[in-house]
Amino acid sequence: MKLSEFVVRESILTDLKLETKEQAIRAMVESLCQHGGIPGADQESIISAILKREELGSTGIGRGVAVPHTKHPSVDRLVATVAISRTGVEFASLDGEDVHILFLLVSPPERPGDHLRALENISRHLRNDNFCNFLQQAVSAQAVIDLLEEADNNQL
């Protein structure tokens, strides 16, 4: 499973200027809606599901990274987006630090294996310091896509 296969390219946000977890999640879901990743009618429901998941424990996994995610019946395939924040987002991360790299993932409930494989793939790449450093420096959606494709091909 490759990152570049489920990240909706047009939805990538490379200069997120929001301060809170809810604002960041809302902006990422809205971007997925605007670019056909998820149905617009289900936007609020998906935001609520992600925030409910966050109540169980922050998906801010540390080292400036967060992976908010949910399963939702409105999607028929795995979809994700990426956001980069230069200033940082307060995310109640495990290490208490602000988040600069966010991967938001939404998947169909009937495909839990795909959801877990996608989370594992994202997490594996986010443990790579080079990948994270290059992502934080990306100034365009195309630069992010290029990095995702390099990571998919084990070139980072």
Secondary structure, DSSP 8 states (H G I E B T S, - for coil): --HHHHB-GGG-BSS----BHHHHHHHHHHHHHHTTSS-GGGHHHHHHHHHHHHHHS--EEETTEE--EEE-TT-SS-EEEEEEEEEEEB---TTS--EEEEEEEEE-TT-HHHHHHHHHHHHHHHT-HHHHHHHHH--SHHHHHHHHHHHHTT--
